[in-house]
Amino acid sequence: MINIKEILKELVEKNNLINEDVEIKISDTKLDTSKIKDYPLMSGKEILLRANFKGCYGDAFTDKPVEFKGTIKELLDKGNRAEIIATLNAVMRYLGLVDRTVHCTGNEPEKCAKELVKYLKELKPKKIGIIGFQPAFVKEIVNIFGPENVIVSDLNPENVGKIKYGTKIIHGKYNEDLIKNSDVVLVTGSTISNGTFENIWELAKKYKKRIIFYGTTIAGISKILGIERFCKLGK
């Protein structure tokens, strides 16, 4: 597993920031549910943490909501993975290394989905895999490319086996088959928080598939590892 704590530690030591304060709170980000009602963020299945470092913000999804206020050194001693990721994103934003580290709001996920479809059309994939149920993306991609050309996986038992926007959601344990049978694979950036990132990344390399991570959680790590990220409307 990528040692994100060590990455943050090296970054703040290099820039003499280890004794600076950071504050992490649960974000109250609101999404428009008038058309799409099953966002994990709005149903409480996922929680968005937001780190504030010198007025620069970094987000990370988690299922373990915690808050923190103290120095980065103290955070490195006792913070969990999501807290470390949120702080890494905020610090890298402060240093001008990344942008779009804050989650979009309102109906922006739907607008982002339309931008994503435009981009996918340029890539001309026959089959698209989506790892992590992002309803706005699934709805738009299935609508444009057809349910027979889209494979979606998720870990939430409330989604697995259900038909969502015309396509059946399979369990994440079948991600290898999903990757093997897709031309382009879209992956939620939350995988860097929940510990599934490395396996997915390695499988994409094994099968030589184009992999695109989306969202704010993976902003910093995508920059560090040189991974393609899609996040049109992040702040």
N, C-alpha and C positions, 0 to 999 in steps of 0.2 A: 504493500500500500504506500502511496506517495506520502512522504513525511511533511505534511503541510505546516506543522508546528516548527520544524527545522527551517523550512523555507521562509516563514515569517520571521523567525529569530535572526537568520542571516541578514534579511532585508533591513530590519530595524537596527541591528547592530551596525551594519554598514553605513546607515544614514543617521546614526546617533539619536534614535527615536525610542529606544527600549524603555526609557523611564518616563515617557510621555503618557498622558491619560487617554483612555478610550472608554466610551460608554456604549453599551449594547442594550437595546430595548426591543420589545416585540412590536413590529410595525402594524399600523392600523390601515394598511393599504386596502382600498376598496375597489372592487371590480364591478362593472355593470352586469347585472344578472338578468336583465330584461329579456335577452335572447338566449343566453347560455347560463344555465343554472347549476352546472356541476363542476365549477372550478374547485379543485382541492383546497385552495387558499380560503375560499368563502365558506366551505363546508366544515372547516376546522380540522381537516385531515392533514393539512400541512400548515406550519407556522412560519412566518417570515421574520427572521431576526435582522435588525439594522444596526450596524456599528457606526458611531459618530467619532471620527478622528479629526480634530482640528477643523470641524465644519465640513468635512468630506465624508460621504456616506458609502457604506458597502453592505450589501444584502447577502443573506444565505438562508435557504429553506431548511427546515428541520422538523422532526416530530417530537423534539424535546425542548419545549420553550423554557428559556432561562434568560435572566438579565444580569448585567455586570457593569460595575463602575470601578475603575482603578487604573493602574499602569499596565502597559503592554507586558512588562516583566511579570506582573502578578497574573495576568491572563495566561501567559505561556506556562505558568506553574500549575494552574488549575482549570483552565478553560476547556470546554469540549470542542469537538471537531467543527461544528457549525459556527461557534463563536470565533474560532481561529480563522475560518474561511471568511466570515463577514469582516473581521478586522483586517485580514490580508487585502481584501477588496478595497476597503476604505483607505488603507495606507498606500496602496498602489495608486489609487485615485488621487490622493494628496500629492504623491510624487510625480503625477502626470504620466504614469505608465499605462493606465487603462481608462476607459470611459464607460458610460452606460452601466453603472454599478447599482442603480436604484430601480426597482421594479416599476413597470408602467401601471397606469390606473385607468379607471372607467372602462370604456369600450376599446381601449388601445390594443388589448390582445387580439381582438377581431381585426383591427386594422393591420396589425403585425402579421396575422395569418395571411392576409391578402398580399402583403409584400413578400412573404415567404413563398407563396404559390407562384408569383411572378419569377422569383429566383429559381425555383425548381423547374419551371418550364424551360428556362435557359439550359438547364442540365440535361433535359430530355430523358429522365429515368423511366423505365418500364414499370419497375416495382419500387415502392417507397416504404421503408420501415420506420416506425415511430416507437421509440422506447420511452415510456413515461406518458401517461394519458394527459395530454393538454387539450382540453375540449375545443377551444377555438381553432387550433391547428388541425385537429382530426376532422372536425366538421368541414372546414374549407378544403382541405386536401382531398378528402373523400368525395366532396361535391365536384371538384374539378377533375380529378384523376380516375374516379370510380372506385367503389369499395373492393372490387376484385384486384385492384392494383395497390392496395394499401394494407400493411400488416402492422398492428398495434399491440404492444405489450405493456403490462402494468403490474405492480406488486400489491395494489390495494384489492383485497378480496371482494370488496363491494363492486369493483369494476370487472374483475376477471370472469370470463364466461358470458358477460352481458353484450348485447348488441348496442353499440353507441354510434349514433350518426351513420348507421348503415353498415358498420363493420364490427366483427366480433373481437373483443379484447382477449388476448391470450395471456398466460402467466409469464412473468419475467424469466422463469427458469427455461423458457424456450427461446431466449434471446439469440443463442447461437444459430438456430434455424432461421430466425427472423433476419439476422445479419447475412447469413449465407444466401438467402433467397431475395435479397433486396439489392437494388443498384445504388441507392442513396439511403443512408440511415440518419434519421434525426433523433437526437438524444437530449433529454432534459438535463440541464446543468446540475440539477439536484443530485445526480448520481455521484458527484464529488463529495456530497455530504453523507449519503447513506452507505458509502463503501462499495458501490457496484461499478464505479467508473473504470477501474483498472481492467477488470475482466472484459467489459464492453469494448474498451479501447484496443486491447490485445486481440480480441476476436475480429474487429474491423481490420486490423493490420494483417492478421492471419489470412483473411479472405479477400484482402486488397479492395476493401469497400470504402467509398467516400463517406466520411462521418462528419456530421455537423452538430455541434452542441449548441443549445439555445438557452437564453436567459441570462440573469445577472449573477447567480450563485457561482458560476464557473468563470467569471470575468478574469480574475487574476491568474488562475491556473492555466486558462487557455492561452494567455499571453506568455506565460513562463514556458509552457510546453510547445508553443507554436501550433495550437489546435484551432481549427476553423470554428468560429462562433457566430451565431446569428442572433441579433438582439436589436432590431431596428428602432424601437421606441422606448428603450430603457432611458432613464434620466442620468 
